Amino acid sequence: MFVLFATKPLNDGTQGFRFNFAGIKGLTRKRKPNRKDSNRGYKVVNGDCMTQLHLGRRSVYIERKPNRKTDRKLCHFAG
């Protein structure tokens, strides 16, 4: 069994990385602390292109399956 896992850093100065795990592409990002919103909570948001998982200060964005088959797919995203 062969599983491909590739990561690349984000180029916007934030802490996190882009990933490609067996064709499933996405990114993860660590948010800066914010005094007035210290409890960011946990939630799942389904957008048109990405599913967003917000886990406190950590956010994970995963490309949705319908987007992988259209012209909008993420090409050369993380390897």
C-alpha positions in Angstrom: 0.0 0.0 0.0 1.3 3.4 -1.0 0.1 6.6 0.6 1.3 10.0 -0.4 1.6 12.8 2.2 3.2 16.1 1.3 3.3 19.4 3.1 4.4 22.9 2.2 4.4 26.1 4.4 1.9 28.9 4.0 3.3 32.0 2.3 1.2 34.6 4.2 3.3 34.8 7.4 0.9 32.7 9.6 1.7 29.5 11.4 0.4 26.5 9.5 0.9 24.4 6.4 -0.7 23.1 3.2 -1.1 19.4 2.9 -1.9 16.7 0.3 -2.9 13.3 1.8 -3.6 10.7 -0.9 -5.3 13.3 -3.1 -7.2 15.1 -0.3 -5.9 18.6 -0.2 -6.2 21.3 2.5 -4.5 23.5 4.9 -4.2 24.1 8.6 -3.6 27.4 10.4 -3.0 28.4 14.0 -4.6 31.7 15.0 -3.1 34.3 17.1 -4.5 34.8 20.6 -7.2 37.5 20.9 -8.1 39.0 24.3 -11.7 39.8 23.5 -12.4 36.4 21.9 -10.4 34.0 24.0 -12.8 31.1 23.6 -13.2 30.6 19.8 -15.2 27.4 20.3 -15.6 24.4 18.0 -17.6 24.4 14.8 -17.8 22.9 11.3 -18.7 25.1 8.4 -19.5 23.6 4.9 -18.7 26.1 2.2 -18.9 25.7 -1.6 -15.3 24.6 -2.0 -13.9 23.7 1.4 -15.1 22.2 4.7 -13.8 24.3 7.6 -13.1 22.7 11.0 -12.5 25.3 13.7 -11.0 23.7 16.8 -10.2 26.6 19.2 -7.2 28.4 17.9 -6.5 25.7 15.2 -8.4 25.8 11.9 -8.4 23.1 9.3 -9.7 23.6 5.8 -10.3 20.4 3.6 -11.2 20.5 -0.1 -14.7 19.1 -0.7 -15.2 16.1 -3.0 -17.4 17.9 -5.6 -14.7 20.6 -6.0 -12.0 18.0 -6.8 -13.9 17.1 -10.0 -14.4 20.7 -11.4 -12.2 23.3 -13.0 -11.8 25.0 -9.6 -9.8 22.2 -8.1 -6.6 22.9 -6.2 -3.8 22.1 -8.6 -0.1 21.9 -7.4 -1.3 22.9 -4.0 1.1 20.9 -1.8 3.1 18.8 -4.1 
